[in-house]
Amino acid sequence: MDSKYAIRMNKTGMHFGQKQALADLDLDVAEGEIFGLLGHNGAGKTTAVSIITTLLRPTSGTAEVCGYDIMRQAKEVRRIIGYLPENVEFYNRLTLEENLSYFARLSGLSKPEGRIRDVLDFLDFKGHEKERLETFSKGMRQRAGIAQAIMHMPKVLFLDEPTSGLDPQGVINLRKIIISLNRELGMTIFMNTHSLSEVTKTCTNIGILREGRLLYQNSLEDTMKAFPGESSLEDIYLHIDSGYE
Amino acid sequence: MTRSGQTHAKSPIKEIALQELRIARTNRMAMLLLAIFAGMMLLSGFIGWTAHRTVTAVYEEILREGATAAPNPFSSQNPLDLMQNTVIYVILIGALLAIILGVHSGLGDRKAGVIDLIFSRPLTKSQYVMGKLLGMQLLMAMIMVFAGLVSWTVVLLVAGKALNFTETLSLAGFLVSAWLFLLPFNCLGLVFGAGARRESSALLMPILAWVFLTFVMPQLGTAEHPVALLNPVAAQPAAQGDFFQINRAALQPLSLTDRFKDLSAILLHLGDGGSSLKLDLLMLGTAGLLGCGAAIYLVKRDSLRGRLYE
């Protein structure tokens, strides 16, 4: 199934009891974009990603990934997505190779050994295959997290706060990786982030979420042009956010 | 790196099951319980050997004194009799081992924080639970094979002769019935491990269920002393009174422990079982299947993704 949109959310809503986490969210992300979803803590970013990755069922509305409905065709959606959660965790007593092999097989790869080598090479992360995850630093875990997410070459990659907790060098390395995945492998990338400087350097399009509502969505280029009085994305974000109040 | 070269695996159930074995390898608690179980098997043989030696020494003494002309009471006994304490260990240690393995299986991925990584893959919750069950049963089967080897060797060393084919088959039958008896406890542990909000309650609830099945349920019909309920003998007749008569008639056929003890008594030649081998096997098998079905149905994705408190 083909679609020019990698992601479509159509009046997607989510309630946790009385609390509304998402309110009729309409959001389109075209194929090939690096989309940054911005918002405060608790704005609903992680809920939105959890719904699109089929981890949560919305209480209202629908969503599609590359034309596949997230509720009726959840398995097809899972075949074509990769997901890096915030604070990614692994089986700490197993080695990197054992962890990656397991997740690759669950993604449908029957003989993932060659792919593991290729991916670790692509991420410049070779030589750690036999090390247990419990010995890894935050930056190394994040790379391992990216590795498990791209092992099966997904069409759409979801990254939830990918730079959280990384040191400056780690952030630079991750940025290079994200751009390479988009440009060299053609992956559409959807990332939740607080880091506006990162969005400026990485994303092609942005959306701003507040209290479960999408306040703004546009390309980064057009956004910068639309607010000539603001000198940075940070100022634009504050401008849009204060307009809501 | 390119997109080419993918070959698709057939089913995630096998992968989940194999991962279960990989994790068990690094799980100290599982390894400790396995060691305790094997140790109990050895102990059972040792106790049998001590009893054998003591009785034989007394027999030889009174034979020398001319006080008896009867044959050695052990000479007519089946060598599997040496393993009779194993029945108690299966009901006590084995059931706890099965519960703990089940709880660890249900909790493991939650504690590791990998549930979202797993469920963002193309597999269903049912496949996940089936994989977990399959992995655990492979592990339990390995434990039973190990227990069988230990038992066989112990009998060889203590009785001084190897079990013949029929006796070996009886021992294998006993281990299969032990595996079937333990299966519902595995499932119970898995359900609570996957659903509980705290690790302590994940363990406590199935242990309470085990206490009910092992002690309370048979007691409701027989009013027997709890320790006596562990003996591998046929289920006892109902105590006097309508309350016990009705309870025994209703609950005794469903009592897993009674069914297992009956089967063990038949297979290890410890006297007559109270009911038939086929009926006992059918009941244990049905309980195992129901346990698996209940686990597949009762384990929920949302519970697995739910927060786990220490």
Contacts between the chains, C-beta under 8 A, distances in Angstrom:
chain1	res1	chain2	res2	distance
A	50	B	116	7.9
A	53	B	116	8.0
A	53	B	120	5.0
A	54	B	119	7.7
A	54	B	120	7.1
A	55	B	116	5.8
A	55	B	119	5.9
A	55	B	120	6.4
A	55	B	305	6.9
A	75	B	122	4.6
A	75	B	123	8.0
A	75	B	124	7.6
A	76	B	122	7.8
A	78	B	120	6.1
A	78	B	121	5.7
A	78	B	122	4.2
A	78	B	123	7.9
A	79	B	122	4.9
A	81	B	120	6.7
A	82	B	120	8.0
A	83	B	116	7.1
A	83	B	117	7.2
A	83	B	120	4.1
A	85	B	116	5.1
A	85	B	117	7.1
A	87	B	113	7.6
A	88	B	117	7.4
A	89	B	112	5.9
A	89	B	113	3.0
A	89	B	114	5.8
A	89	B	117	7.8
A	90	B	112	7.0
A	90	B	114	6.4
A	90	B	117	8.0
A	91	B	22	8.0
A	91	B	23	6.6
A	91	B	112	5.4
A	91	B	114	6.7
A	92	B	112	7.1
A	93	B	23	7.8
A	93	B	26	4.0
A	94	B	22	6.5
A	94	B	23	7.6
A	94	B	26	6.9
A	98	B	22	6.6
A	102	B	15	6.7
A	102	B	19	5.3
A	102	B	22	7.8
A	103	B	117	6.1
A	103	B	118	8.0
A	103	B	121	7.1
A	105	B	9	5.4
A	105	B	12	7.6
A	105	B	15	4.6
A	106	B	12	5.4
A	106	B	15	5.6
A	106	B	16	7.8
A	106	B	118	6.5
A	106	B	121	4.2
A	106	B	122	7.9
A	106	B	123	6.3
A	107	B	121	5.3
A	107	B	122	7.1
A	108	B	6	7.2
A	108	B	8	4.5
A	108	B	9	5.6
A	108	B	122	6.4
A	109	B	6	6.0
A	109	B	7	6.9
A	109	B	8	7.3
A	109	B	9	6.6
A	110	B	7	4.7
A	110	B	8	6.3
A	110	B	9	4.1
A	110	B	10	7.7
A	111	B	7	6.1
A	114	B	5	6.9
A	115	B	5	7.0
A	115	B	6	7.8
A	118	B	1	4.6
A	119	B	1	6.6
A	121	B	1	7.3
A	122	B	1	4.5
A	148	B	117	6.5
A	152	B	6	6.9
A	153	B	3	4.4
A	153	B	6	7.0
A	184	B	1	7.7
A	185	B	1	6.9
A	185	B	3	7.0
